[in-house]
Amino acid sequence: MSERNYTTVNPCIMCQPIGSVMAFKGIEDSMVLLHGSQGCSTYMRLHLAHHFREPVDIASSSLSEKGAVYGGSENLKKALKNIISRYDPKVIGVSTTCLAETIGDDISRIISEFREEENIGDERIIIPVPTPSYEESHNSGYIKAVEAIVKTFTLEDSKKEIFNNKLNVVLSENISPEDTREMKHLFTSIVGHNSFILLPDISETFDAPMTGDLHKIPLGGTTHSDIADMKNSAATIGLGITNDNRAVNYLEQTFDIPSQNLPLPIGLEYTDKVLNALAEISGMEIPDEFQKERGRLIDAMVDAHKYVYGTKVAIYGDPNNVLGMLSLALENGMHPILVVASSKSPRFAEHAMERVNQVKPDCDVTILEDVDFDTFNDAVKKAKPQMLIGNSNGKYIAKDMNIPLIRFGFPIHDRVGAQRTLILGYKGAMRMLDRITNTILDVQDAEMAAKWSEPESYVPLGESSFHSAEA
C-alpha cells in the first residue's frame, strides 16, 4: 500500500446518507430525517438543490456535543415530533450519519420507543436506514434505502395477496427526472399502462412543474400502494448491473418473484438489451416508435463517426453510468483510454472489461475504481485524453489539461438543466452523441480559427470600402 492510500484528496464519491435521501425523494409523501449533526443535512440539501435546481427539505436531529456524549435519543425523538407537526408526512426515512453511528445509537429501538410514547399508529411509516458516512458511497446508501423501503412495505412474514401480473422495475442508481420520465414512457409503451411499478420515481419530486401552488412535500413519487403491491408481481427487473440490487434479491428470495438485472439503457447495445428483455417478458412486439428511434440513432452514429472515431476520452462517475457511457463510446469508435468508477463495485471492472473485449478497440483501456480526484488527476495526466466525460467536479482537471468536459452524471452544480438531461434510451444516446460530436467540432473550429489569416485583398468594412452611386 502506498502512502497515498492513507489519504483521500477530493473524493469522487459522496457519503451514504445523500444516496438514501435521493431514494426517499422518489417515494410518495415522504420526508427524510438525518440523525446527526446539522451540517450533514445542510451539505446534502445544497448539493441536491444545486444539481436539481429544486428546493430540497431535509430534516436533522441536530446532534451537538451533548448528544455525542450522552446519546442522541432525545434529539431524534424531538426531531420526529417536529417533522410530523410541521410536514405531516406519511413516510419518514431516518438515515444515520457518521456521528450517530460512531456513538452507537440504535435508531430502530429509539423509533420503537417514540412510536409507543407518542401513540403513533400504523398509518405513519418510519423507516430506519443505517448509512454511516465513513464507509462505502452514496450509491450504496441509495441501494440500502431502496431495500429498506421495499422491506417495510412488504413485510417478510406477510404472504402474497392478489396476483397483479405486474413488472417491478427497481433502479440501483440515481438517474435524472427526465431519464425517469423516458423510462416510464418506454415501459408504458411496451409493457402497458399500470402494468409496471417503478421504484423510486423522482420524475416529479425533483423536477416539479411551476403551478403557483407550494407544497411542503413535492407531489409525485412511487405510491405506497404500488410499493406494497410489489410482492404480488409477476417479475422484477433491476436496472444497473455493477452493484448488488438488494431490493431485487429480497423480492426474489422472499416472495419467489423471478428477477433479472440489466444494464442502464445507455447507448445502442444496452438499450437493445433492455427493450428485448421487456418484449420477452411481456410477449409484446417492440413498438414502431422505438424501432424508428433505433434507426435514427444508427443514422446519427453514421453521421458522427468521422468526427468521433479515435477520440481519446476519459470517463468517470458512478459505476452504472460509467459502464453505460463506456459502451456508448466503444460502439461509436471512440477510444476510452481511461475508465474510472467513483466507488468500489462488485462487478464494475468485470462488466467493463467484458464490454471492451467484445468491441476490441484499437487502444489500451485502463479501468480504475474507488479512487479520489487526486489519483484520477494523475491518471489523466498520464493517459492524455482529448476529452473528459463526467460530473462537474472534473472541471479543474479539464481546465488544467485544456481539454473539454462533457458534463454527465451526478453532481452537475455549475450548469443548469441536469434534471432535464436525457441519457437513457435511443433518444438519450442520440442527444449524448450530438453533444460529444459538437464539442469535438467546437474544438476543431477553435484550432482552425487560430490558423486562419485574412487574405491580402481583404478590405476592412468602412467608408473607404464603399463607392457612391455618383462615383
N, C-alpha and C positions, 0 to 999 in steps of 0.2 A: 504494500500500500504506500503510495506516495504521500508526501506531506500535504499536498493539496486536498486529498480526500478527507482531511480533518476539518476542512473549512468549506463552507458554501458561500460563493460570491454571486449575488444577483440570481437567485434561484429561478429556474424555468417553470416552476410549479407554484400553485397556491395551496393553502392549507385545507385540510379535510372539511372543516365546517362550511367553507364557501361552496363546496360541492353539494353539501346537504341543503343549503339554502336554495340552490338552483333546482334541486329535486322537489322540495316542498312548494316552491313557487309554481310548480306545474300541477298542483292539487287544488281542487275547488275549495274556496272559503277557508284557506289555511294561513297560518301565521307562524313565523319561526322565532324561537327564543334561544339565544346563545347563552349557555351557562358559563360565564367567565367575566373577564374584565370588560369595561365599556369600550375600550379601544378596539377590541376584536370586532364588535358589531359595526363600529364606525368605519373601520378599514374595508370590511366586506360590503357595506352599504354603498360607499363611494365607488369602490371598484365595479360593482354591478351597475350602479347608476350611470357611470361614465361609459360603460360598454353598451347598455341597452337604452340609454337616454330616457329612462323612466324613473319616477320616484320609487324607491325600494325601502320599505319599512322592515327593519329587523330589530327585535327587542333584545334586551340584555339583562341578565341578573345583576350586572354591575358589581362584581366582586371587588372588594377592596382588601387592604391588609388584614382587617379583622376576619373577613370571610376566609382568607387564605390560611389563617392560623386556626380558627375555630370551626371551619367548615362552612359551606355555602348554602346549607339547607334553608335557613331563614330567608336569604336573598332570593333563592329560586321560588319559594312559595309566594313571597310578596310579588315577584315578577309575574308569576302565573295569574295571580289575582288581578293585578293591574291590566294585563292583556285582556282578560275576559271582560273586565268592566269597560275598557276603552274600545276594544275592537270586536268583541263578541265573536271570535272565530269558532267554527265547528271543529277544526283540526288545529292542534298546536304541535309543532315539531320542536322538541327540545334537544339541541345538539350541544355537546360538550366542547370546550376548548382545552388548550394545554394546561391552563391553571386548574380548572375543575378536575381534570384527570390526574394531575400531579398531587393534589391534596386528597384524591381518592373518594370524591363524593359519589355515592351510589344514587344516581338520578332516578332509577326505577323505583327504589324504595321511597325516595322523597316525593315522587309523584303520587305513589300509592297513599302515603300519609296525607298529602294535600287533598286528594280526592275524598278521603274519609273525613278529614277535618272540615272541609267546605261543602260536603254533601254533593259532590259533583256526580251527576248521573252519566249513563252510557251515551247520552246524546252529545257529550263533549269528549272528543277523542284526543288524547295526549300521547304523543309517540316519542319515546326516548331514543336517541341515536348517539352512541359513543364515537366521537370523532376527534381524538387527540391531535392537536395541530403539529406536534413534533414528529409524526411518522406518516408515511405514505403521502398522498396528494389529494387535490380537490377531486380528481377522478374517482378515487376510492371512496371519498366522502359521499359523492353522488350515488355510487352503486350501493353503499351501505344504507343510505336514506331510502332509496327506492325499495330495497329489500325489506326494510323495517315497515314501510308504508303497506306493502303487499301483505306482509305477515300480520299486521294489525287488523287489516280489513278482512282478511281471510284466515281466521284463526285455525291453528293446526288441528285442533280437536273437532272442528266443525266438519260437516260432511257436505258433499256436493248436493246441490239442490236441483233446480230445473236446468237441464242441459240447454245452453243457449246457442250452441253451434257457432260461436264467435271465434275470432282470431285475436289473441293477445299480442300486442307489439310493445316490447319493453326496451327502451333506449338505455344503452350503457355509457353514453357520453352526451354531454350537453351539445345541442345544435341550436341554430338561430330560430327565432319565431317564424321567419319566412321559410326556412327549411322545414319546420314543423308543419306549417300550412301546406307546403308542397307534398309532404308525406301523407297528410290526411287526404289530400286530393287524389294522390296516387292509390292509396288503399281503398278509398271510396269508389274509384273508377273500376278497380279490378275485383276487390272482394265484395263490395256493395256497401251502401249506406247502412249505418247501425249494425254492421257485421264485424266490426273490429273494435278493440279497446286499446287506445294509445296511451302509454304511461311513461313519463309525465308529459303533460301538454302545456307548453309555455307560449303557445301561439297568440294568446290574448293577454295573459297576465304580465308578460314582459314587453308587449307591444300593443297596448290598448288604444283604440281609436279615441280621438278627442270629440266628446259629445256634449261637453258642458256640465255633465254630472261628475261629481267627485266621490269616488268610493274609497273608503279606508282600506279595504281589501279589494284588489282588482278582480273584476269578473272573469270567469273562464276557468280553465284547468280541467283535469280529468275528474269526472263526477265521482262522488263517494259510492253511489250505487254501482257504477261501472267497475270500480276497483274491487268492490265486494263480489261482483259477478265474475271476476277473472277465474275463480276456481271452477266455474261451470263451463268454461270454454272448450273448444274442440282442439285447439293447438296454440302454441306460443312461438313467436319469433323474437329473438334478441338481436337488436341492431348494434353491431360492434363485436369484433372477434378477438381483440387483443387482451381483454380482461375477462375475468370470471363474472358473468352476469348472474349475480346471486339470486335475484328475484325469479329469473327463468328456471334456475336449478331448483329453487324451492317449490315452484308450481308443479314441476315435473315429479319431484320426489314425493311431495305431499299429496297431490291430487291426481297423479298419474296422467298429466297432460303432456302429450308428445311435444317436443320442442326442437328447435334448431337455431343456431346462431349464424348470422350472416353479416358480411361487412357493411359498413355505412355505404350507401349507394353513391360513391363519388367516382366520377369517370365512367367510361363505357362498360368495361368488364364487370365492375362491381354493381352497377345499376342493372346490367343484364341478369346477374345472379339473383338479385332481389326480385325483379319482375318475373323471372322464370319460376322462382320458388312460390311466389304468390299465385301464379297461374296454375301451378301444380296442386297447391293446397286447395284452391277454390274450384278447380276444374273449369275455370273460365279462360277464354282467349284473352291475350293482351290486347286492349282496345287500340283501334287505329290511331287515336290521338298520340299514344306513346310510340307506336311504330313510326309515325311521321316525325316525332321529336328525335327518335333514334337516327333516322335518316338525315335530319338536319344537323345533328351532332357530327355524324360522319362527314357530311359535306363541309362543316366548319373545320374539322380536323384536316381535310384535304387542303382547304384554303390556307390554313395556318402553318401547314407542315414546313413549307420552305423558309419560314421565318423562325420557327421554334426548334427545328431539328438541330440537335447537337448543343443546344444552350445548356451550359453547366449551371445547375441550381442546387442550393442547399435548402432543405425543407425541415421545419422544426415545429413543435407544438404538442398537442395532446395526441396520445398514441393512435386512436382510431382515425382521427382526422389526418394525421401524418401518413398513415398507411394508405388511406384513400388518395391523398394528393400524390404520393409516390406512384400509385397505379396510374393516375391520370397523366403524370409526367412521362412515365415509361411508354404508355400507349400512344403518346404524341411525339415520340422520338427525342425527347429531351434527355439530358444526362444528369440524373440526380446523384451527384458525386458525394453528397453528404446528407444523411437522413437521420434526424435526431428526435427521439421521443422524450418529452419533458419528464416523464416518470417511468419507474420500472413496471413493466407489464409482463405477465406470464408468457404471452405468445407474440409479442410485438416483433421481436427480431426474427422469429421463425417465419411468420407470415410475410414480413418484408423481404427476407431473403428468398422465400418461395416465389414471390412475385418477380423479383429481379431475375431469378433463374429461368422463369417462364419466358421473359422477354429477351434476356441476354443482350443488354445494351453494350455499345462499344465504349465502355468506360468502367473504371473501378468504382464500386459503391461502398462507402463507409457508413456503417449503421451503428449509432450510439443510442443509449437510453440512460435516463436518470442522471443527467449532467446539469450543471449550472451554466449561466451565461458566460462565466469566465472560461470554462473549459470549451464551451461552444465557440467562443471568440477565437481561441487558439486553433480549433479545428477548422474554422472558416478561413483564417489566415493561411493555414497550410494547404487547404483544398483549392483556394482561389476560385470560388464560384462566380458566375456573372450575374446572379440574381438570388435574392433570399425570398422564400415564401414562408410566412409565419405570422405570429402576432406582433403587436406594436412594440413589444419590448426588445425586438431585434433591430430597431431603427438606428440605434447608436453604432452598431456594428456595420450596418449598411452604409451609414454616412461616412464612417471611418474608411470603409473599403471603396467608397464612391461607386456603389452598385445599387440598383433599385430594390425596393422591398415591396412585394405583393402582400398586402395585409390580409390575413386569413386566420380563422380560429378565434380563440379567446385568450387574453382580452384585447380589444381594439379600443383604446381610450384616447387616441389622438386624431381620430377621424369620426365623422358621423355616418350613420346608416348600417352599423353592424347588425342591428336587429332585422334589417331588410336584405341582408346579404344571402343570396341563394347559391348554394354549392351543390346540394344533393340532386340526384336525378339527371336525366339527359339535359334538361333545361339549365340546371345549375352548372353542369360540366361545360356547356356552351358559353355561359357567361364567364366562367373562370378562364376558359381558354382565350376568350376575347380579351380579357384583362391582361393576361400574360403576353399575348401577341402584341397588343397595342403598347404595352410597356416596352417591349423589345424595339418596336418601331420608333417610339419616343427617343430611346437611347440612340438608335441609328440616326435619327434626324439631328439630334444634338451633336453627334460626332461629325456628321456631314456638314452641319452649319459652320463648325469651326474651320472646315477646309474650304468652304465656299469663298470665292473672291469676286468682286464686282468686275464686269467686263470693262475694258478701257473706254469703249464707246459709250458707256453709260453716262447719261447726263442727269444730275440730280433734278428732281421736280422743283420748279420755281419759276419766277417770272421770266428768267432768261431762256427757259425751255420752250416758251410759247412764242408764236409769231402771230401778230394781229391779222385780221382778215384783210385790212387795207394793205399791210405789207405783202 
